């Protein structure tokens, strides 16, 4: 039995795995139910799993695609809701940062701290690099609208350096070193 099950799809896979290799006993079923109840706030999935395990302890139906699809669809919907909420939060951070510059144009240090904090929040998002760059561009457009001309270059420099930092970290983490297993037989003579 997999004791380190973290997601409901993994939980389902571990149940199927146990059914394929050994019988799913009542004790194991209860352990899985308890694990499902402790892990995650999604009670609908917990109830689905609980019902499936209790009603099918002896003959767990591996071919039950409806159950599998319902679990995966619920997970996809949860992830979409979470992403949408995160994007709304980020958009509100961008707007707050721009408003900070519009309300207090003379408080340079405070504005720069708010900007750096917002840029770090965007940098630490778990999303594609292109989305992060788009969010930083939106931040740049929103903030530079309210920045006095004499501060514009400094603020733009801060934003661009953070954008380049994101691009650098993304390319460094995606580097793959390919090594040839074929010996080099090139002889120039």
Buried (B, 14 or more C-beta within 10 A) or exposed (E): EBEEBEEBBEBBBBBBBBBEEEEBEEEBBBEBBEBBEEBBEBEEBBEBBBEBBEEBBEEBEEEBEEBBEBBEEBBEEBEEEEBEEEBEEBEEBBEEBBBBBBEEEEEBEEBBEBBBEBBEBBBEBEEEBEBBBEBBEBBBEBBBEBBEEEBEEEBBEBBEEBBEEBEEEBEEEEEEEEEEEEEEEEEEE
